[in-house]
Amino acid sequence: MAYDAATGTVVLFGGNGNSSGTWTWDGTTWTEQHPAVHPPARDFAAMAHDAATGTVVLFGGNSLGAVPEHLFADTWTWDGTT
C-alpha cells in the first residue's frame, strides 16, 4: 500500500493464490481497479510513490500459497489507470 500524491489516493495491491487486485481509497470509498495489465498475486511487496514520474512503484514480494514459493524481483508502476 502506498499514498499516490499524483491522484491524492491510497493504492493497495495484493492477493493470494491466483487472485489479486488493485484498490484505491479516496478518503471515503475503496474502489476496485481493473487494469488490463497487472502483477501476479503476491505478498510482502514494497510500494512507494515516485514523485519524479508521478507513479506508484511496486517491487518484489513472494507468491502466496505456491509450492515451491516464488520470490519476485520485478518492478511495476501504477499511473492512476494502469
C-alpha positions as CSV (number, residue, x, y, z in Angstrom):
1,M,0.0,0.0,0.0
2,A,1.2,3.5,-0.8
3,Y,-0.1,7.1,-1.0
4,D,-0.3,8.3,-4.6
5,A,0.4,12.0,-4.3
6,A,-0.4,12.5,-8.0
7,T,-4.0,11.4,-7.7
8,G,-4.5,12.0,-3.9
9,T,-5.5,8.4,-3.3
10,V,-4.1,5.4,-1.4
11,V,-3.2,2.5,-3.7
12,L,-3.4,-1.1,-2.4
13,F,-2.2,-4.2,-4.3
14,G,-2.3,-7.7,-3.1
15,G,-3.8,-11.1,-3.3
16,N,-3.3,-14.8,-2.7
17,G,-3.2,-17.9,-4.9
18,N,-4.5,-17.0,-8.3
19,S,-6.5,-14.0,-7.1
20,S,-5.1,-10.4,-6.9
21,G,-6.4,-6.9,-7.0
22,T,-5.7,-3.2,-7.2
23,W,-7.8,-1.0,-5.0
24,T,-7.8,2.8,-4.5
25,W,-9.0,4.8,-1.4
26,D,-10.0,8.4,-1.9
27,G,-10.6,9.1,1.8
28,T,-14.2,7.9,1.6
29,T,-14.5,4.9,-0.7
30,W,-12.5,1.9,-1.7
31,T,-12.7,1.3,-5.4
32,E,-11.5,-1.9,-7.1
33,Q,-9.5,-1.0,-10.3
34,H,-9.4,-3.3,-13.3
35,P,-6.2,-2.5,-15.2
36,A,-5.6,-4.5,-18.4
37,V,-2.1,-5.5,-17.2
38,H,-1.3,-6.2,-13.6
39,P,1.3,-8.1,-11.5
40,P,0.6,-11.7,-10.4
41,A,-0.7,-12.2,-6.8
42,R,1.9,-11.7,-4.1
43,D,2.5,-10.6,-0.5
44,F,5.4,-8.9,1.2
45,A,6.0,-6.5,-1.8
46,A,7.2,-2.9,-1.2
47,M,5.3,0.1,-2.6
48,A,6.2,3.8,-2.7
49,H,5.2,7.0,-4.6
50,D,7.8,8.2,-7.1
51,A,7.5,12.0,-7.4
52,A,9.8,12.1,-10.4
53,T,7.5,10.0,-12.5
54,G,4.2,10.6,-10.7
55,T,3.6,6.9,-10.3
56,V,3.4,4.4,-7.5
57,V,6.1,1.7,-7.7
58,L,5.7,-1.9,-6.6
59,F,8.8,-4.1,-6.2
60,G,9.3,-7.7,-5.3
61,G,7.3,-9.9,-2.9
62,N,6.6,-13.5,-2.9
63,S,4.0,-15.8,-4.2
64,L,1.3,-16.8,-1.8
65,G,0.4,-20.4,-1.4
66,A,2.6,-21.6,-4.3
67,V,4.8,-24.6,-3.8
68,P,7.6,-24.1,-4.2
69,E,7.4,-20.4,-3.2
70,H,8.5,-17.9,-5.8
71,L,10.4,-14.8,-4.8
72,F,9.7,-11.9,-7.2
73,A,12.3,-9.4,-8.2
74,D,10.1,-7.4,-10.6
75,T,9.0,-3.8,-10.7
76,W,5.6,-2.5,-11.6
77,T,4.2,1.1,-11.8
78,W,0.7,2.5,-11.3
79,D,-0.2,5.7,-13.1
80,G,-3.7,6.0,-11.8
81,T,-5.1,4.0,-14.6
82,T,-2.9,1.0,-15.3
